[in-house]
Amino acid sequence: MPDGRPNFDIGLVMAGAISAGAYTAGVMDFLIQALDSWQRAKEDGRADVPAHNVTIKVMAGASAGAITAAIATAIATAAFGGDITPVTERRPGSIGNTLYESWVRRIDIAELLGGRDLAESSAPVRSALDASELDAIAQKAIEIAPTGRGRAYIADPLHVILSVANLRGVPYAIRSGARQAFEYEMSAHADHVAFTASGNGRSVPGAFALDWLDYRNPNWPLLREAALASGAFPMGLKPRLLHRPAGDYDLRTWDVPFAPDPAAGGPLRCAEERVMPPAWPPRIAASPATTDYAYLCVDGGLMNNEPLELARRILAGPAGRNPRSGRAATRAILMIDPFPNVAPFSEDYAPKDDILAVFKGMFGALKNQARFKPDELVLAAEEDVYSCFMIAPRRKLADGSPSAFPMASNALGGFGGFLTEAFREHDFQLGRRNGQRFLQRHFCLPAAGADRNPLFDQWSATARSHHQFTEDGVTFLPIVPLIDGAATPIPSPAWPAFGEADLESLRGRVAKRVELVTGRLTDQYVKNWAARTLVRGVLLMKRGSLVDDIMETIRKSLADTGLLAGTVAPRARIDDFITVPHE
């Protein structure tokens, strides 16, 4: 580092979260508060302040995590840093915090069940919900008022990677040798859009440059669109069309197995990164760098819900790996995952093999498979691995036992937070509380003995005595120490509830949206007048029962999670190995 202090690099990975983006935003809100407080204390020259540095080198995200990463990028880099007021309690009026305004105040079921997307009679139905408000939120989120005060903990350039599900796909072909001539064709759909945010607009091959001094640069709107594309939950929110030069894909590298040669020296590796250009058709292959490639995108979490590997590559750099031991660790992936254990195994298996049930089961299987990354996730749970950490929701019940559903967003398969601001307020504050506890007691390194990490060598005795703690005979110090206001304990937020009056009001909005969408779908796909009249008549008879089914599903989910007024949140049956006790 320029000031000669030891440094620790951080790569943030924000998993898909749907409405639990409010939780991720809360964690980020506290992380920024903690880092800002520490930076100000160091700038004041206080002797009691821990004397090392951290640098956020990369932020990667999927779905709601991608949206939060894009907002955080704007806050952290805008003209050397945008102002952000930590939200410590619910207050009326504007708070001056785009994370809070975006995820708590503005994105609500009242807007999602609106009809702005179908205001024009010729507008086709693109999604079950109205995503119009998301465009307005995204536009506002990158309009950050600059402060002129830099954030020394942000790398220049800062890498930002947003995963998307590319419905068009990128063609590849594997051609065999002369002895067995054939060509194996395939298409890649797990895609991502990469950016580099810098004070001078410098770029990295394959990434779009974001100049944090110039918001007129067209890559800032592209960041917004890529974030919305990553958050486009299939069928629920409208898909997004992105554009990029086809030549961007010619620069991507892939891990390819190979047989290492021990005689060559250096570390033995079982894979190497190789460039594998796409098998573009002749027109594109003739000039890929100048050919526009358009591709329709949906939720990045559909195929890569935790883009850990993308962030790990950036963080590791040319070394290719991140040291894991407490003594050697100099960088780490920090993953924020609101739903690390949302696929409990059911012992009461009663399969349904009708066509709709199979389609629904297939979609759920694809989603869960996208989250199945034991090789990456297990590292975050290992106590002796210091290159990968995870923060996940944790809330205690009144009797001290862990709640099976720590977030209000757990309801409705992750959509529950959209029902009311009170749910999102709870999850945001829970994110702040869990984030504080995580930085205090879990995001730490050994500070004494044989595994002592040299990161803390320049700490004063006063700083050590204030922050260190011992657990199982090992003395630890935090990588991000909590200074001043960041150290004030954050209380556990009160558990919210949804009452009968709320359900009745919601029913009216659901009925209007169902009527609008079904009517427009009829006009969109049934062109024959007689057939259209028949379909409208059938829908008119069935619409009430459809609304009843939707409302019963909502009521049951709220009751099961203890969010329906008069019900009690259940306790966890087991303490899942991935869920770190941050309470």
N, C-alpha and C positions, 0 to 999 in steps of 0.2 A: 504494500500500500504506500501511497505518497508520503504519509506521515511516519512511516517506519514501524507502525504497530502491526502485530500479527492479525491475520484476517481469516474469517470463516465464510465460505460461499454457501448460499442457500438457493435451492431450486424449488419453487412453489408449484404444486400440482393440485388443481381444484377439480374434483370429480363431478360428474353429472348429479343434479340434485332436484330438478323440477322446482317446486315452490320452496324447497329447503335451501334455495339460493340465499334466503334470508339468513340462515345459519352461517353459511360460508361468508356472507358479507359481514356478519357480526365478528367472526374470527379475524377477517382482514381488517376491520375497523380497529380492533384492539391491537393487532400486530403493528399497524401504522402508528397508533398512539404510543405504543411502547418504544418503537424505534425513534419516533420524533422526540420523545421525552429524553431518551438516552443521548441522542445527537445534540440537543440543546445543552444538556448538562456537560457534555464533553467540550462544546464550544465555549462554555463559560469557564473552563479550566478548573473545575472542581476536583480536588485531590481524592475525594472519596468515590469518584466515579470509575467503574471498571474500564481499564485501558486496553481494549482491543477493538477490532472492527468486524462488522459483518457486511456482506454484500449480497443483495438479491440479484442473481445473475440471469434467471429465467423464470417466467411464469407460463404454465401450460394449463389448459382447461378444456372441459367438455361440457356442452349443454349449459346449465346454469353456472357451472364453474368457468366456462369460457366467457360468459357475459360479465361475471364478477372480475375475471382477469382483465378484460378490456377496460372496465370502469377503473380498476386499480391502476392500470397503466396510465390512463389519463391523469388521475390524481397524482401519481408519483412523479410524473415527468413534465407536466404542463408548465412550460416556461420556467423550468427548474423547480417545479413543485406547486401543486394547487393546494389551496387551503382546505382543511377538513376538520370539522369540530366533532370530537368523539361524542357519541350519543350514549350517555350514561343512564338516561331515564326518558320515559315518554313525555314529550312536550308538544304543545300546540304550535302551529305556525311553521315557517321554514326553519330548518335547522342548519343548513349549509353543509350537508353531508350527502354526496351523491350516492354512496352505497346505501345509506338508510332511505333516502328519498326514492330510489329506484326499486329497492327490494321490500320495503315496508309500507311506504306511503302510497305509491302509485299503482303497482300491479295488483289488481283486485278483480274478484269475480264479477263485479258490476260492469267493469269494462270488458272482460273476456266474454261475457254473455250479451254484449251489445250488438249493434248491427251496422257499424260504420263500414265494415268490409264489404257489405252487400247493399250499400246505399244506392249504387247505380244498378238499375234494373238489368243491365247486361253483364254485371259482375258475376263470374262463376264462383261456386263454393270451393274454396281451397282448404278449408279446415273446419273442424267442428266448433272451434272457438274463434272469437274475433281478436286478431293479433294487432289491430291498429294501434292500440296504446303502447305496444312494445316499441314501435318505430319512434313514437314521441319520446319515450323514456330513453331509448338509445341515443337519440339526437341530443337530448339535454345532458346525458351522462358524460359526453366528451367535450362539453362546453365548460371547461374549468377555468375559474378566475385565477390567474397566476399570482404568485406571491413574490417571485424573484428570489426566493430562498431555496437553494438546492437541497436535495436529499442525498447526503453522501453515501447512504447505504444502497442506492440504486446504481447498478452497473451501467456503464456507457461503452458499448450498447447494451440495452436490456433486451433479451430475447423473449418474444411472446408467441406462443404456439397454441392455436385453437383447432381442435379436432372437428371434423365434419364427416357425415356419411354422404359420399359422392354417388348419386343415383345414376349418373351417366357412365362413370367408370373410366379407368385409364387402361388401355390395352397393353399387354405384355406378351411376348412370345419367347419360348425357350427352344432353340434350335439344336438338334443333336449333331454328333460328328458324322463323318463320312461312312462309317461302318453300319450305322443304323439311321438313315436319314428320315427325320420326321420333325414336325414343328408342333409344340404344345402351346396352345393359345389360352390366355386367361385374362381376367379383368380385375383390377384393384379398385375397391370402393371405400375402404377405411382410409380416409384422406385427412389432410390438415392444411391450414394456412399459417405461414410463419411470417413474423414481423420482427424488425429490430428498431427499437426506439433509441434515438441518440440526440445529443446536443448539437451535432453538426449535420444530421441527416444522412450519415454514412450508412451504407447498406452491406449486407452479407449475401453472397450468391444464393438464390433461391428464396430470399426473404424480402418482403416489402419494407422499405425504409420509412420510419415515422420520425419526422423532425419535430422535436418537442418545443421548438421555437416558432414553428409555422403550422398553424392549424388549417391553412389554405391548401396544404398538400393533400392531394386526392386519396392518399393511402389512409388518412384518418377516417373518412367515410367508409373505406373498405374494411377497416378494423371493425367498425360498427356493424356492417353487413355480415361479416364473417362470424361475429359473435351471435347475431340473430340467427344465422344459418345453423350454427352449432346448437342453438337452443330450440330449433324448430321440431318439437316433439311430433312424431309421425301421426298424421291425421288430426291431432289436437290443435297444432299451430301451423300456420301456412309455411310451405317450403320456401327456400330462398335461392335465387339464381345468382351465382358468382361467375366472375370472369378472371382469367389470368393468362399470361403467355404460356403456350404449350411447352416451351422450352424449359420452364421451371422444373418439370418432372425429369428432364434429362440430367439434372444435377443431384438427384436424390440417391442416397446410398442405402444398401440393404445388407443385413448380416448374412453372410454366406459361409457355411461350414467348410473347413479345410483341414488338412493334416499338417500340423506344425512340424517344423524341422528342429529338433533339439540342438543340432550342431550350429544353427544360425545364431544362437545366443539370444538373450533377452527373455522376457516372460513368455511362457507357453500360453497360447490362446487357441480355442477350438473354433473360432469364427473370425472373419475379417469383414470390414465394410467395403463393399464394391458398388460402383456405379452401374446401374442396369437401365439403360434408356428404354422408354416405351416403344412399342411396335406401332408407331403412328402410320396411318395411311399415307400414300405418296405426297398428297397435297400439303399435309402438315409437316411431314418429314423433310420436305424441301426447305422450309424456313420456320422451324418451331419457335425460334426466339421472337418472331414478329407475328405469329399466328395466334389469334384470340381463341382460347379454349373456354367455352361456356359449359357450366355444369350445375344441375339442380341439386340442392343439398337439403337434407333433413338432419335431425338430432345427431350430434357427434357421439353422444353416449350410446347410440345404437350399435356401434362397432368398436369404439375405443373410449370407454367411459372413464378410464384413469390413464391419461397419456403419460405414464411414468417413464417409459423408455425414451420418448421424444425429449423429455426434460433431462433425463439422465445423460443422454449423449452430449447435450450442450454443457451440462455441469462438469462432466468428466473431462471434456476437451480431448486433446491429443493423447492423453494418458490412457484413455479408453476405460478406466475404471475409477471408482471412488473408494479410497481406503475405508475399511469397516471398523477397525479396532478403536477403542477409546483413546489409545495413545497416538495413533497416526491420523485420525479423522481430521480433514481440513475442509470438508464440504459435505452437504447432506441434502437429500430430497425431503421436503416437508409436504406431506399430502393431507389435504383437508377433504374428508370423505363423509358426508352426512349419512350415507346409507351403506355402511360396510357389511351389514348382516341382515339384509331385508329379504332373504330367500330361505326362510326356515324350512327344514325338511318335514314333510307331513307324514305321520305314521298311518293316518286314516286315508289310504289311497283308494279313491273311487273314480276311475277314469271314465271320461265321457268321450265317445268317438264320433259324435256328429260333426259335421263340417265346420260349424261355427266354433264349437268347443276346441277342435283341433287347431283352427287358425289362431284362436286366442292363446292356446297353450304354446304354439310355435313362436308367437311373438314374445311371450314371456321367457321362453327358453333362449331365444336370441339375445334378449336383454341381459339375462343372468350370465350367459356365456361371455358376453362382452366384459362383465365384471370379474370373471374368473381368471385371476392372475396370481396364483399361489407363489410363483417364483419371485414376484415383486412384493406382494402384500405380507408374506411371512417375514420378510426382512424387517418390516416396520414393527412387528410384534416381538422380535428377538431382543432380549435385554443386552446382549453383548455386541449388537450391531449398531454403529453410530453414524451410518451413512444414509439411513432411511428412517423417517419418523412419520407417524400418523396421528392426526387429531380427529376424533369422531365424537358425536353427541353423547353426552352422559348426563343424566339427571336422577337425583335420588327422590324416593317417595318419602312421606312423612315418617315412616318407620325406619328409614335409613337404607332400605334395600333399593337396588337399581330398578328404574322403570323400564318396562319392555318397550315403551314408546316414549323416548325422551323429548321428541319434538312434536309440535302440533302438526307439522308438515307430514308426519308419518301417515296420517289419515288419507284415504282415497289413493293409495299407492304413490304418494308423494305429491299429489295435487291439493291436499288438505289446506295448506297454507294460504291458498288463493281465496278461501271462503271468507276471511275476515282479517282486518288489519291487526286485531288482537292476537291472532295466531302467529302472524309474521313478526310482530313485536316481541312475543315470547321467544321465538326461535333466534332472532337477532341478538337479544340479550343473553340467551343461553350460549350462543357462539362466543360472545365477548367473555362470559364467565369461564367457559371451558378453555378459551384461548389463554386467559390469564393463568389459570392453573397449569396448563400445559407448559407455558414458558417458564413458570416457577419451578416445577418439579419433574418435568419429563424431557424437555428439550435442553438436555444438559450433557456435560462430558466429565469424565473422571478428573479430579484436580489434585490428587495426591497418590503416592505409592508408585508401583511399577507401571501402572497404566496412565500416569499423569499426562494430560495433554498440554503441550507448550503454549496453547492459545492464551492461557491465564498467567504466563510468566511475569508480565508487567503489572499485574494487579497489586494494589497497595494492601497492606494488612487490614486496613479499615474496610476496604471493599470486600475482601475475602470473608471477614467475620460477619459482614452484613448479609451476604448472599449464599454462602455455602451451607450445605446440609449433608448429613450422612444417612445412608440407607444400606442395610445389609452389610455394614462394615466398609462401604465405599464412600469416599467424600466426593461430592459433586459441586460444580458451579454451573450457572446457567449460560447458555450461548447468547441469549438476549436478556440481559438483566433488567428488572423492572425498577424504574427510577421515578421518584416524586409521585404524581397522580396516578401513574400506571400501576403503582404498588398498592393503591387503595383497594381493599377487597370488594369484589363485585358480588352483590347478593344474588341468590337464586330467584329467577323471575317466577311470579305467581302463575299457576297453571290456568289457562283460559277455558271458557266454556261457550258452547253454541246452544241457544235456547229455542223453544218452539216458535217464538215470534221470528227469529232469524231464519228458521227453516221455511216458514210460510212466505216470508219475503223472497227467499231464494227460489222457492217453487214458481213464483210468478215470473222471475227472470228466466228460469230454465224453460218454462212453457213458451215464452215469447221466442227464445232462441231456437227451440225445436220446431216451432211453427215456421219461422223464417227459413231455417236451413232445409227442412223437408220440402217446403214449397218450392224453394229455388232449385233443389236437386231434381224435383219433378220436371220443372221447366227446362233444366239443363240436359237431362238425359232422355226424356220421353217426348219425342217430337210429334207423334201422331195425336191429333186433337182428341179423338175418342178414348184412346188409351190414357192420355194425360188426365182426362176427366175422371176416368175410372180410378186411376191411382190416387188422385186427390181425394176422392170419396172414401177410399180405403184408409188413407192416412188420417182423414178427419175422424174416422171411427176409432182408429188405433192410437191416435196422438195422446189421448188422456192416459191410457195404460202405459205408454212409453214414458211419459213424465212421472207416473207413479213408480215405475221400476227404477228410474234414475234417482228419485227422491228416497226410495227405500234403501237403495245402495248407499247413498250418502248418510242416511240416518244410522244404518247398521255400522258403517265404518267409524262414524263419530262415537257411537256407543262402545264399540270394541276398543277404541283407543282412549276412552275416558274423557272425551271432549264434549259429549252431549251432556247438557245440564242434568245433574242428578246421577250420573254414572261415575265410576271410579277407574282410574288408570291402572291397568294390571302391572304386576311386578315381573321382572325378567325371570324366565325359568332357569336360564344358565347365564353365566358371565362369559359371553363369547370371547374367544381368544384374541380377536382383532380389536375389540372395543377397549380402549385404554381408559382407566378410571381417572378422568379429569375433574371430577367433582371434589 
